[in-house]
Amino acid sequence: MNGIIEIEGMEFFAFHGCYETERVVGNKFMVYARIETDCTKAAQTDNIEDALNYLTAYEVIAKEMMITSHLLEHVAQRMINALYNAFPQISHVTIKVSKLNPPLGGKIAATSVTLSK
């Protein structure tokens, strides 16, 4: 049974950006993850050992979020690679990384990058 696990609204304070000021001052970021995996065994057994552990997935994402990068594309790709390494049973991952209130010279709620593999 194919399943979709979504982890929504993950908020981080990190130091990503092309400009030195962004990497010194930092900014708020939001991350959304959509992970496709086989949920057959977990649905039948009700046992966390048979499931993709959401806490572990969050920890993988958080660890990658704390590694400073110039581009959101780089952050998202690292997250995807790390999730595949942690969970070989994954069939597809989508990651969206949003920088809140980016310093682009105007009132902008967020800029985002979404990558899938």
TAFEN-V369764 format. One record per backbone hydrogen bond with DSSP energy under -0.5 kcal/mol. CO is the residue of the C=O (numbers start at 1). NH is the residue of the N-H. If there is no record, write none. Layout:
co;nh
CO;NH
CO;NH
This chain:
co;nh
1;39
3;37
4;6
5;35
6;8
7;33
9;11
10;31
12;14
12;29
14;27
19;22
19;23
20;24
21;24
21;25
22;26
27;14
28;100
29;12
30;98
31;10
32;96
33;7
34;94
35;5
36;91
36;92
37;3
37;39
39;43
40;44
41;45
42;46
47;50
48;51
50;42
51;53
53;57
54;58
55;59
56;60
57;61
58;62
59;63
60;64
61;65
62;66
64;67
66;68
69;17
71;75
72;76
73;77
74;78
75;79
76;80
77;81
78;82
79;83
80;84
81;85
82;86
83;87
87;90
89;38
92;36
93;117
94;34
95;115
96;32
97;113
98;30
98;100
99;102
99;111
102;104
106;108
109;101
111;99
113;97
115;95
